[in-house]
Amino acid sequence: MTQNSARRVRVTLSTIAAAAALLAATTAGAATTAQADAAGARALAHVKAFAGRTLHGAGQTWAVRNMVIDADGREHVRLDRRYRGLRVIGGDVVVHGSRSGSFLDASLTLRRALSLGTKPGRGASEALRAALATHSGALRQAPELVVHARGDRPVLAWDVTLDGEDEDGTPSELHVIVDAASAQVIESWNDIQTAPAAGTGQALFLGAVPLTTETSGSGYVLKDTTRGGQSTVDMKNRGVGKGTAFNDADNVWGNGTTSDRATVAVDAQYGIAMTWDYFKNVHGRNGIADNGVGAQSRVHYKRNYANAFWSDSCFCMTFGDGNSSIYPLVSLDVAGHEMTHGVTSRTAGLVYSGESGGLNEATSDIFGTMVEFYAANTQDTPDYLVGEKLFKNGTGVIRSMIQPSVDGASADCWYSGLANLDVHYSSGPANHFFFLLAEGTTAGQPSRTCTASNTRVANGTGTLAGIGHGKAEKIWYRALTVYMTSSTNYAGARSATLSAAADLYGAGSAEVNAVATAWSAVNVN
């Protein structure tokens, strides 16, 4: 398929009935209520008719989460699965249909058909005790009985959600999955998705930047109604509360130093504006949730807080002021990184654990970096380093996509134990892949290919040519929104990006071959 034919109409919805109301058309042209309803109905019919591919079975019901309709009429409908009324973690499916309405294929990570009882051997109270034995926090809501299908065999489990706080002050919304038969903890992940804490840093100064604000009485407030009403508030170094709006009399904000509390608010507001513009103008996405609603940024969070994070529950980004070695974490790539977590949660929903968690973090690094390229701010030269402007000593980076292992913890290459790493470090092979796909093994860069299948550090000398970040970013976005599911692993990411490249540039194209070569260069075959 040509690039032009892969333009799309995007639909975001929770049920088929909601589809028409939330339908948003891009350059492919307007879609009707009937199209939205029909696409959802066809997907539901396909998921049942082709049960061998979708692993549909008795006791299963489905809800449409969102869909993408290509300009050539192909439909990609994302469905969430329930089994005998229980939510299935890892059971989501993307159904792909043709213009004529016929079934093409399905993307899923569920490995076995569901056939299990729904009576737990261990109750909710035992699950809570097991969760609290391994994790601290306070129960957010009653434990939920679910089917956990992220492993080789689906099991009945309890999803115990705990509110807490990490050692560095980051709030925690932890899901602890407890086996309903043995009361053993299966896995856990945090709905607060962070940029990693930095130990050293350098300031980010973007110079003079344009801001779109809103009049308020005789003055102005830092709110952008042209981008969904997104705003920035001052937390006044507290960890709770709604924050206070930034107001100004003359619409000139900050003074370029931290002596003015509005300075970091300028960086944050500019960062979310550039991220909004990037996703809209490059990918046709109308805001984080694709519904035209802007997110909120919160600055001056706590004291000596050297981190930043995205939270789905408040639909907001939060930035700390840093500490003695790092400046406030409002750099352009960090803002793009955090907002991308919101995009991921509303598309593939990559679970923040194991290989899917690494891909979640890599997705944020990739698009945070692409926001930097999109903005092309002369005070922040675009590069493939994450957070390089934050360090006061002028030499540090949070992560490198060129050579992830430079931080001493991230992996350059896929290897069999990768899923055991923290998600910020298991993101390395995907970051490395993206750099190689976009730029290749360019002269003057330390990026190297991988030769041994079970080593985490690249040691090869092979060369390959890049296809440019413009094509690479479109391939990753289509893979994320059309082919990846909540439990996609690295092998699944290879498959998803190959399908995306074929959609955009044609089967057997140079771009498809480049995707395959770049994945092989990081040991994903």
NORHUVEN-V207789 format. One record per residue. NEAR is the number of other ideal C-beta (glycine too) atoms within 10 Angstrom. D_CENTER is the distance of its C-alpha to the mean C-alpha in Angstrom with 1 decimal. Layout:
<<NEAR:D_CENTER> <NEAR:D_CENTER>>
//
This chain:
<<16:26.3> <12:26.5> <14:23.7> <11:25.4> <16:25.6> <21:21.9> <16:21.4> <25:20.3> <24:20.8> <23:17.7> <26:18.4> <23:16.4> <22:18.4> <13:19.0> <10:22.4> <20:24.5> <12:26.7> <15:23.9> <25:22.9> <17:25.6> <9:25.1> <17:21.5> <22:22.0> <17:21.0> <16:22.7> <18:21.9> <10:24.4> <19:25.2> <9:27.2> <10:27.5> <19:27.0> <11:29.2> <11:29.0> <9:30.7> <19:28.2> <24:25.3> <15:27.5> <15:28.8> <27:25.5> <26:24.3> <15:27.8> <19:27.9> <27:24.7> <19:26.1> <14:29.3> <26:27.8> <23:25.9> <13:29.3> <13:31.4> <16:29.6> <14:29.1> <8:29.7> <15:26.4> <27:24.3> <21:26.1> <22:27.1> <13:30.1> <10:32.3> <13:31.0> <19:27.6> <13:26.4> <22:23.4> <16:21.5> <25:19.6> <19:16.1> <21:15.6> <28:17.1> <24:17.4> <24:21.0> <20:22.0> <16:25.0> <16:27.1> <16:26.6> <20:24.4> <25:22.2> <26:19.0> <29:18.8> <27:16.2> <25:18.3> <17:17.9> <26:20.9> <16:23.3> <22:26.3> <14:29.4> <9:27.6> <19:25.0> <15:21.2> <21:20.2> <24:17.2> <23:16.2> <29:18.5> <24:16.4> <25:17.7> <26:17.2> <29:20.8> <22:21.8> <23:25.1> <13:27.5> <11:29.1> <7:32.1> <14:30.1> <9:30.5> <18:28.0> <13:26.4> <16:24.1> <22:21.3> <23:18.0> <24:17.7> <19:17.5> <21:20.3> <14:23.3> <12:26.2> <14:27.7> <20:27.7> <10:31.2> <18:31.4> <10:33.1> <13:31.6> <8:34.0> <19:32.6> <12:34.9> <19:33.6> <14:33.1> <17:30.5> <10:32.6> <17:32.7> <25:28.9> <19:28.6> <14:31.1> <20:29.3> <26:26.0> <15:27.9> <11:29.7> <11:26.7> <17:24.5> <12:25.6> <17:24.9> <9:26.3> <14:25.7> <16:23.5> <9:24.8> <11:26.9> <23:25.6> <16:24.3> <19:25.8> <22:23.3> <23:23.3> <23:21.1> <27:20.6> <24:18.1> <14:21.2> <8:24.2> <9:26.0> <23:24.8> <18:26.3> <20:27.0> <30:25.2> <28:24.7> <18:21.4> <27:22.6> <18:20.5> <20:21.7> <15:21.5> <16:22.3> <14:21.7> <16:20.9> <6:23.7> <15:22.4> <16:22.2> <24:18.6> <21:18.7> <17:17.5> <18:16.7> <20:17.2> <22:17.4> <25:20.3> <24:21.1> <29:24.9> <19:27.0> <27:29.3> <14:32.1> <14:32.2> <19:30.4> <12:28.6> <19:25.0> <18:22.9> <17:19.5> <17:17.5> <18:14.1> <21:13.2> <18:11.5> <21:11.9> <25:9.1> <25:11.0> <31:11.9> <22:14.9> <20:18.3> <24:20.4> <13:24.1> <17:25.5> <28:24.6> <21:25.7> <18:25.6> <25:23.7> <13:26.2> <20:25.2> <9:28.7> <7:29.6> <18:26.8> <6:27.1> <18:25.9> <14:26.2> <19:27.7> <14:29.6> <10:33.3> <13:34.3> <8:38.1> <6:39.6> <12:36.4> <19:32.7> <18:29.5> <27:26.1> <21:24.5> <20:23.4> <12:24.5> <11:23.8> <22:20.1> <18:19.9> <15:21.7> <28:19.1> <26:21.0> <31:21.3> <22:23.5> <20:25.4> <21:25.0> <12:28.3> <14:27.3> <13:26.9> <14:24.2> <8:25.0> <10:25.9> <11:24.5> <21:25.4> <12:27.9> <14:27.5> <23:28.4> <15:31.6> <17:33.7> <9:37.2> <7:37.1> <12:33.4> <11:33.4> <21:30.7> <20:30.7> <11:32.9> <13:30.7> <9:31.2> <15:30.1> <8:33.5> <13:32.2> <15:29.5> <18:28.3> <19:27.5> <25:24.0> <27:23.4> <24:24.2> <28:21.5> <32:18.9> <29:20.1> <22:20.3> <31:16.8> <27:15.3> <21:17.9> <22:17.0> <32:13.3> <23:14.5> <14:17.1> <23:14.9> <24:12.7> <16:16.1> <10:18.4> <17:16.6> <21:14.7> <19:16.7> <22:14.0> <19:15.8> <24:13.6> <27:10.2> <21:11.6> <23:13.7> <13:16.7> <13:18.0> <14:17.4> <21:16.5> <24:14.8> <19:17.1> <27:17.2> <24:19.4> <30:21.3> <23:24.1> <26:22.5> <20:25.1> <12:27.3> <12:26.6> <24:22.9> <26:21.2> <22:17.5> <31:14.8> <24:12.2> <26:10.1> <21:11.8> <16:11.3> <11:15.0> <13:16.1> <15:13.4> <21:14.0> <30:13.3> <28:16.1> <29:17.8> <29:20.6> <22:23.8> <24:23.7> <18:26.9> <9:29.9> <16:28.0> <25:24.9> <23:24.6> <26:22.5> <31:18.8> <29:18.4> <30:18.0> <27:16.5> <33:13.8> <30:12.9> <29:12.7> <28:10.4> <32:8.2> <29:8.3> <27:8.0> <27:4.9> <28:3.6> <22:6.1> <24:5.5> <24:3.2> <19:6.0> <19:8.4> <25:8.2> <28:8.0> <21:7.4> <29:7.1> <24:9.5> <22:9.4> <21:12.6> <21:14.4> <26:13.2> <28:10.3> <23:9.2> <31:10.1> <30:8.1> <29:4.8> <30:6.6> <28:8.0> <28:5.3> <28:5.3> <29:9.0> <30:9.6> <29:8.9> <27:10.3> <27:13.1> <28:13.6> <27:13.9> <29:16.6> <19:18.3> <21:18.2> <22:19.8> <10:22.4> <16:23.8> <8:26.9> <12:26.4> <18:23.1> <11:23.6> <17:20.6> <16:19.9> <26:17.6> <19:17.9> <29:15.4> <25:17.3> <23:20.7> <26:22.1> <28:21.9> <22:24.6> <16:28.2> <11:29.8> <11:28.3> <10:27.3> <19:24.2> <22:20.5> <25:17.5> <29:16.4> <24:17.9> <27:16.4> <21:20.0> <20:21.2> <29:18.7> <19:21.7> <15:23.2> <17:21.8> <6:23.8> <15:21.1> <27:18.4> <27:19.3> <28:20.0> <28:20.7> <30:19.8> <18:22.5> <9:23.4> <10:22.5> <22:19.0> <17:17.4> <10:19.6> <20:18.0> <13:15.9> <25:12.2> <22:12.4> <21:15.3> <29:14.4> <30:11.7> <33:14.9> <30:16.0> <29:12.9> <28:13.2> <32:16.9> <29:16.7> <28:15.0> <27:17.7> <31:20.4> <29:19.4> <26:19.4> <20:22.3> <20:24.0> <19:26.2> <15:27.6> <6:30.7> <4:30.4> <14:27.0> <11:26.9> <20:24.3> <22:26.0> <22:25.5> <25:25.7> <14:28.9> <13:29.2> <11:27.0> <10:26.9> <15:26.4> <23:23.3> <16:24.8> <27:25.4> <12:29.2> <16:29.8> <9:31.6> <14:30.5> <12:29.6> <16:27.5> <14:26.9> <18:23.7> <21:23.0> <14:21.6> <20:18.2> <11:18.8> <20:18.9> <26:16.3> <22:13.6> <21:14.8> <27:14.9> <27:11.3> <23:10.2> <24:12.9> <27:12.1> <26:8.6> <26:10.3> <24:13.7> <23:14.0> <31:11.3> <24:11.7> <24:10.7> <26:12.8> <27:12.5> <19:14.0> <24:15.0> <13:17.9> <21:15.9> <29:13.5> <22:16.8> <17:18.1> <26:15.2> <28:15.4> <20:19.2> <21:19.3> <25:17.2> <28:19.5> <18:22.5> <27:21.5> <22:21.2> <22:24.0> <15:26.2> <11:26.9> <9:28.5> <17:27.4> <13:27.2> <23:23.4> <21:23.1> <13:25.4> <24:23.4> <28:20.2> <16:22.4> <16:24.1> <25:21.1> <24:19.7> <17:23.3> <27:23.5> <28:21.0> <27:22.8> <23:20.5> <11:23.3>>
//
